[in-house]
Amino acid sequence: MREGSDWEIHFTEQGRGDEPPPWFHNWKGNGIIARIENMRIEDAVVKANVPVVNVSTADLRRNFPRVASSSEGVSRVAAEHLLDRGFQSFGFCGDARFDWSFRHEHNFRRYLGAAGFQVEVFGTTPGDAEDWLREQDKLIRWVGNLPKPIGIFACYDIRGQQLLDVCRQLAVRVPDEVAVIGHHNDELLCELCDPPLSSVIPNARRAGYEAARLLNRLMKGETVGALAKYIEPIGVFARRSTDRIAVEDNQIAGALRFIRDHACDGISVEDVLRTVPVSRTVLERRFQKLLGRSPYEEILRLRIERVKELLTTTDLSIAEIARQLGFSGVEYLSALFKKKSGMSPREFRRTVAVR
């Protein structure tokens, strides 16, 4: 935030439905970055009469310049995570108080619909969310009636925690019968869940940087209009709540577990074949039928995902990443990465990681 600017920053953490803090009414500043999710916050920032950047995806009355997570990206990543684990049944558990939850639902259903799947949606109302006991009863009935095994996308991590609590009450096994993935990757909350909750990782650092850069432009008097910039997520932090291969073919499930455990150890398809008593031709055919890709493509996919994670979350050089993940050299890693992602590792790092 301080890059190239002499800013004095006043920061206050707010709950999603909170009133504007008391100090704000007499605050004298030059610009605001705010999560504008209700009309009380909206009215307060309008009254302040200074440049504003909204970091919420909520749609209210005014089109402030906006920097926020890409709902399409978040929903796609959650769907892909569950698809990669072989699930054929899917659910979405939202929160009717927030319009971005409906946006996640729409994008999740659209992505899976294009792949030939339907999504079971938890039906809730804003009033339910204000009465947890009533909503919990509805959630218990919903989970109890779902086809299983099923993979569920919870619109945010607290909803994921609630789902896991309901599964425990019903003695529904997680992740064997119900797998749950949340969004925001609140590390403390996710690790305290039982079992720990997998979650989509937003690129919060990038979003904050872009919001600050946009606010700086506004405070300099530039006109940007109703500009909206949506930031792609980093990926998924996989924990035990989705640690299941939902494939009925036990041999392929075993092969997938081996690949997931060792993809970054330099393994080959021959190593995979040593774990399953089938020929390479049979293994290839079953992989294509169940996953739409070969064992080799699955190994490469997981290795590239790990490269992306290290490029985003560490300062490791590309040479060190290649060495750690068993690539034969930087040139091979760079060529493969560009083929799979459409950009070089350096271009990817510049795109997603602000350092």
Secondary structure in CASP SS format (residue, H / E / C, confidence):
PFRMAT SS
TARGET T0000
AUTHOR 0000-0000-0000
METHOD secondary structure of the structure
MODEL  1
M C 1.00
R C 1.00
E C 1.00
G C 1.00
S C 1.00
D C 1.00
W C 1.00
E C 1.00
I C 1.00
H C 1.00
F C 1.00
T C 1.00
E C 1.00
Q C 1.00
G C 1.00
R C 1.00
G C 1.00
D C 1.00
E C 1.00
P C 1.00
P C 1.00
P H 1.00
W H 1.00
F H 1.00
H H 1.00
N H 1.00
W C 1.00
K C 1.00
G C 1.00
N C 1.00
G C 1.00
I E 1.00
I E 1.00
A E 1.00
R C 1.00
I C 1.00
E C 1.00
N C 1.00
M H 1.00
R H 1.00
I H 1.00
E H 1.00
D H 1.00
A H 1.00
V H 1.00
V H 1.00
K H 1.00
A H 1.00
N C 1.00
V C 1.00
P C 1.00
V E 1.00
V E 1.00
N E 1.00
V C 1.00
S C 1.00
T C 1.00
A C 1.00
D C 1.00
L C 1.00
R C 1.00
R C 1.00
N C 1.00
F C 1.00
P C 1.00
R E 1.00
V E 1.00
A E 1.00
S E 1.00
S C 1.00
S H 1.00
E H 1.00
G H 1.00
V H 1.00
S H 1.00
R H 1.00
V H 1.00
A H 1.00
A H 1.00
E H 1.00
H H 1.00
L H 1.00
L H 1.00
D H 1.00
R C 1.00
G C 1.00
F C 1.00
Q C 1.00
S C 1.00
F E 1.00
G E 1.00
F E 1.00
C E 1.00
G C 1.00
D C 1.00
A C 1.00
R C 1.00
F C 1.00
D H 1.00
W H 1.00
S H 1.00
F H 1.00
R H 1.00
H H 1.00
E H 1.00
H H 1.00
N H 1.00
F H 1.00
R H 1.00
R H 1.00
Y H 1.00
L H 1.00
G H 1.00
A H 1.00
A C 1.00
G C 1.00
F C 1.00
Q C 1.00
V E 1.00
E E 1.00
V E 1.00
F C 1.00
G C 1.00
T C 1.00
T C 1.00
P H 1.00
G H 1.00
D H 1.00
A H 1.00
E C 1.00
D C 1.00
W H 1.00
L H 1.00
R H 1.00
E H 1.00
Q H 1.00
D H 1.00
K H 1.00
L H 1.00
I H 1.00
R H 1.00
W H 1.00
V H 1.00
G H 1.00
N H 1.00
L C 1.00
P C 1.00
K C 1.00
P C 1.00
I E 1.00
G E 1.00
I E 1.00
F E 1.00
A E 1.00
C C 1.00
Y C 1.00
D H 1.00
I H 1.00
R H 1.00
G H 1.00
Q H 1.00
Q H 1.00
L H 1.00
L H 1.00
D H 1.00
V H 1.00
C H 1.00
R H 1.00
Q H 1.00
L C 1.00
A C 1.00
V C 1.00
R C 1.00
V C 1.00
P C 1.00
D C 1.00
E C 1.00
V E 1.00
A E 1.00
V E 1.00
I E 1.00
G E 1.00
H E 1.00
H C 1.00
N C 1.00
D C 1.00
E H 1.00
L H 1.00
L H 1.00
C H 1.00
E H 1.00
L H 1.00
C C 1.00
D C 1.00
P C 1.00
P C 1.00
L C 1.00
S E 1.00
S E 1.00
V E 1.00
I E 1.00
P C 1.00
N C 1.00
A H 1.00
R H 1.00
R H 1.00
A H 1.00
G H 1.00
Y H 1.00
E H 1.00
A H 1.00
A H 1.00
R H 1.00
L H 1.00
L H 1.00
N H 1.00
R H 1.00
L H 1.00
M H 1.00
K C 1.00
G C 1.00
E C 1.00
T C 1.00
V C 1.00
G C 1.00
A C 1.00
L C 1.00
A E 1.00
K E 1.00
Y E 1.00
I E 1.00
E C 1.00
P C 1.00
I C 1.00
G E 1.00
V E 1.00
F E 1.00
A C 1.00
R C 1.00
R H 1.00
S H 1.00
T H 1.00
D C 1.00
R C 1.00
I C 1.00
A C 1.00
V C 1.00
E C 1.00
D C 1.00
N H 1.00
Q H 1.00
I H 1.00
A H 1.00
G H 1.00
A H 1.00
L H 1.00
R H 1.00
F H 1.00
I H 1.00
R H 1.00
D H 1.00
H H 1.00
A H 1.00
C H 1.00
D H 1.00
G C 1.00
I C 1.00
S C 1.00
V H 1.00
E H 1.00
D H 1.00
V H 1.00
L H 1.00
R C 1.00
T C 1.00
V C 1.00
P C 1.00
V C 1.00
S C 1.00
R H 1.00
T H 1.00
V H 1.00
L H 1.00
E H 1.00
R H 1.00
R H 1.00
F H 1.00
Q H 1.00
K H 1.00
L H 1.00
L H 1.00
G C 1.00
R C 1.00
S C 1.00
P H 1.00
Y H 1.00
E H 1.00
E H 1.00
I H 1.00
L H 1.00
R H 1.00
L H 1.00
R H 1.00
I H 1.00
E H 1.00
R H 1.00
V H 1.00
K H 1.00
E H 1.00
L H 1.00
L H 1.00
T H 1.00
T H 1.00
T C 1.00
D C 1.00
L C 1.00
S C 1.00
I H 1.00
A H 1.00
E H 1.00
I H 1.00
A H 1.00
R H 1.00
Q H 1.00
L C 1.00
G C 1.00
F C 1.00
S C 1.00
G C 1.00
V H 1.00
E H 1.00
Y H 1.00
L H 1.00
S H 1.00
A H 1.00
L H 1.00
F H 1.00
K H 1.00
K H 1.00
K H 1.00
S H 1.00
G C 1.00
M C 1.00
S C 1.00
P H 1.00
R H 1.00
E H 1.00
F H 1.00
R H 1.00
R H 1.00
T H 1.00
V H 1.00
A C 1.00
V C 1.00
R C 1.00
END
